Amino acid sequence: PMTSLILAEAGAEVIKIERPASGEEMRNYEPKWGADSVNFAMLNRGKKSITLDLKQPEAVEVVHALAAKADVFVQNFRKGVADRLGIDYDSLRKVNPKLIYASATGYGKEGEESAEPSFDHLGLARLGIMNAAGEPGMPPLGIAGGVADQMGAIMLAYGVMTALLARERHGMGQEINASHLGSMTYL
């Protein structure tokens, strides 16, 4: 969500796809701001939203039609989900060869942990940030504010902007990936 927020704040028209009926689960987090959570409102300001059941062929056709006209497609599905749904890079570049396909992952696109989920605290713990907080001799400290999530989002947005520049110069789309682990390593 943060990557597409950064892009929206830079002037992109962002269309967020949510599941029917319940929408994104973050809508229900506490505290609330109106009908939605404060987190949802903060991370989705400036975006348009549609609901699609991506398990239905008609919904996948809508995604393909949107991708045909889009500059960028951002996704953070678990490994293999976009492939099963038919909205992976190879499928979408057939409808738009100049598409920038951006994936947020926990541990990268390949490797033995690539299918594992990642959460903010895992990113903080694995790179030692939790040990660096506090005073010597203290146990590891959690850090509020989604530092690993935000770092991953910033790196992915940076990758998108760089890929847009490369496309402008060379006329080609590409697939990019930013992971929690890689982003926190960079930090």
C-alpha positions as CSV (number, residue, x, y, z in Angstrom):
1,P,0.0,0.0,0.0
2,M,2.8,2.4,0.8
3,T,4.5,2.0,-2.6
4,S,1.3,3.0,-4.5
5,L,0.8,5.8,-2.0
6,I,4.2,7.2,-2.8
7,L,3.4,6.9,-6.5
8,A,0.0,8.6,-6.0
9,E,1.6,11.5,-4.1
10,A,4.0,11.8,-7.0
11,G,1.0,12.4,-9.3
12,A,0.2,8.8,-10.5
13,E,-3.5,7.8,-10.9
14,V,-3.6,4.7,-8.7
15,I,-6.5,2.2,-9.0
16,K,-6.5,-0.2,-6.0
17,I,-8.1,-3.6,-6.4
18,E,-9.9,-5.0,-3.4
19,R,-11.8,-8.2,-2.8
20,P,-15.7,-8.0,-2.9
21,A,-17.8,-7.7,0.2
22,S,-15.1,-7.2,2.9
23,G,-12.5,-5.2,0.9
24,E,-9.0,-5.1,2.2
25,E,-8.7,-6.4,5.7
26,M,-6.9,-3.2,6.8
27,R,-10.2,-1.4,6.5
28,N,-11.3,-3.1,9.8
29,Y,-8.2,-2.3,11.9
30,E,-8.5,-0.1,15.0
31,P,-8.6,2.8,15.5
32,K,-11.3,3.9,13.1
33,W,-11.7,7.1,11.2
34,G,-15.3,7.0,9.9
35,A,-16.1,3.6,8.4
36,D,-12.5,2.7,7.8
37,S,-9.4,2.3,9.9
38,V,-7.0,5.2,10.4
39,N,-4.2,3.0,8.8
40,F,-6.4,2.3,5.7
41,A,-7.3,5.9,5.3
42,M,-3.7,7.0,5.6
43,L,-2.2,4.5,3.2
44,N,-5.0,4.8,0.6
45,R,-5.5,8.5,0.3
46,G,-5.5,9.8,-3.2
47,K,-6.3,6.3,-4.7
48,K,-9.3,5.1,-6.6
49,S,-10.6,1.7,-5.6
50,I,-12.5,-1.1,-7.3
51,T,-13.6,-4.5,-6.1
52,L,-12.9,-7.6,-8.1
53,D,-13.0,-11.3,-7.4
54,L,-9.8,-12.3,-9.0
55,K,-10.8,-16.0,-9.0
56,Q,-13.3,-15.1,-11.7
57,P,-12.2,-15.0,-15.3
58,E,-14.2,-11.8,-15.9
59,A,-12.3,-10.1,-13.2
60,V,-9.0,-11.2,-14.6
61,E,-10.1,-9.7,-18.0
62,V,-10.7,-6.4,-16.2
63,V,-7.2,-6.5,-14.8
64,H,-5.8,-7.2,-18.2
65,A,-7.8,-4.3,-19.7
66,L,-6.5,-2.0,-17.0
67,A,-2.9,-3.3,-17.5
68,A,-3.1,-2.7,-21.2
69,K,-3.4,1.0,-20.5
70,A,-1.3,1.2,-17.3
71,D,2.2,2.4,-16.8
72,V,2.8,0.3,-13.7
73,F,1.2,-2.7,-12.0
74,V,2.1,-3.2,-8.3
75,Q,1.4,-6.4,-6.4
76,N,2.3,-8.0,-3.1
77,F,0.8,-11.5,-3.4
78,R,2.5,-14.5,-1.9
79,K,4.7,-16.4,-4.3
80,G,2.7,-18.2,-7.0
81,V,-0.6,-16.4,-6.4
82,A,-0.3,-13.9,-9.3
83,D,0.7,-16.8,-11.6
84,R,-2.4,-18.9,-10.6
85,L,-4.6,-15.8,-11.2
86,G,-3.2,-15.0,-14.6
87,I,-1.9,-11.6,-13.5
88,D,1.8,-12.4,-13.4
89,Y,4.4,-10.4,-15.3
90,D,4.5,-12.8,-18.3
91,S,0.7,-12.6,-18.7
92,L,0.4,-8.8,-18.3
93,R,3.3,-8.0,-20.6
94,K,1.5,-9.7,-23.4
95,V,-1.2,-7.0,-23.2
96,N,1.3,-4.2,-22.5
97,P,5.0,-4.8,-23.4
98,K,5.9,-1.4,-21.8
99,L,4.4,-2.3,-18.4
100,I,6.5,-1.9,-15.3
101,Y,5.5,-4.9,-13.1
102,A,6.5,-4.3,-9.5
103,S,6.4,-7.0,-6.8
104,A,6.9,-6.6,-3.1
105,T,8.1,-9.7,-1.4
106,G,9.5,-10.8,1.9
107,Y,12.6,-12.5,0.9
108,G,13.0,-12.0,-2.9
109,K,11.6,-13.7,-6.0
110,E,13.9,-16.7,-5.8
111,G,15.5,-18.8,-3.1
112,E,14.5,-21.2,-0.4
113,E,12.6,-18.5,1.6
114,S,10.9,-16.8,-1.3
115,A,7.5,-18.4,-0.6
116,E,7.6,-17.4,3.1
117,P,5.5,-14.5,4.3
118,S,7.2,-11.6,6.0
119,F,6.0,-9.0,8.4
120,D,7.5,-5.8,9.7
121,H,8.9,-7.2,12.9
122,L,10.6,-10.1,11.0
123,G,12.4,-7.5,8.8
124,L,13.4,-5.6,11.9
125,A,14.6,-8.7,13.8
126,R,16.5,-10.4,10.9
127,L,18.6,-7.4,10.2
128,G,19.4,-6.6,13.8
129,I,17.5,-3.3,14.1
130,M,15.7,-4.7,17.2
131,N,19.0,-5.3,18.8
132,A,20.3,-1.9,17.9
133,A,17.4,-0.1,19.6
134,G,17.5,0.6,23.3
135,E,20.5,0.4,25.7
136,P,23.3,-2.3,25.9
137,G,22.1,-5.4,27.7
138,M,18.4,-4.8,27.0
139,P,16.4,-7.5,25.2
140,P,15.5,-6.8,21.5
141,L,13.0,-4.0,21.2
142,G,10.2,-3.8,18.7
143,I,10.0,-0.5,16.9
144,A,6.6,1.0,16.0
145,G,5.8,2.6,12.7
146,G,6.4,-0.1,10.2
147,V,10.0,0.6,9.5
148,A,10.7,-2.5,7.5
149,D,7.4,-2.2,5.6
150,Q,8.1,1.4,4.8
151,M,11.7,0.7,3.7
152,G,10.5,-2.1,1.4
153,A,7.8,0.3,0.0
154,I,10.3,3.1,-0.5
155,M,12.8,0.8,-2.3
156,L,10.0,-0.6,-4.6
157,A,8.8,3.0,-5.4
158,Y,12.4,3.9,-6.2
159,G,12.6,0.9,-8.4
160,V,9.4,1.8,-10.2
161,M,10.6,5.4,-10.8
162,T,13.9,4.1,-12.1
163,A,12.2,1.6,-14.4
164,L,10.0,4.4,-15.7
165,L,13.1,6.4,-16.6
166,A,14.6,3.3,-18.3
167,R,11.4,2.8,-20.2
168,E,11.4,6.4,-21.3
169,R,15.0,6.0,-22.6
170,H,14.8,2.5,-24.1
171,G,11.1,1.9,-24.7
172,M,10.9,-1.3,-22.8
173,G,8.9,-2.4,-19.7
174,Q,10.4,-4.7,-17.1
175,E,9.7,-6.6,-13.9
176,I,11.2,-5.3,-10.7
177,N,11.1,-6.6,-7.1
178,A,11.9,-5.2,-3.7
179,S,12.0,-7.4,-0.6
180,H,11.8,-6.8,3.1
181,L,15.1,-8.5,3.6
182,G,16.9,-6.8,0.8
183,S,15.5,-3.4,1.7
184,M,16.5,-3.7,5.3
185,T,19.9,-5.0,4.3
186,Y,20.3,-1.8,2.3
187,L,19.1,0.3,5.2
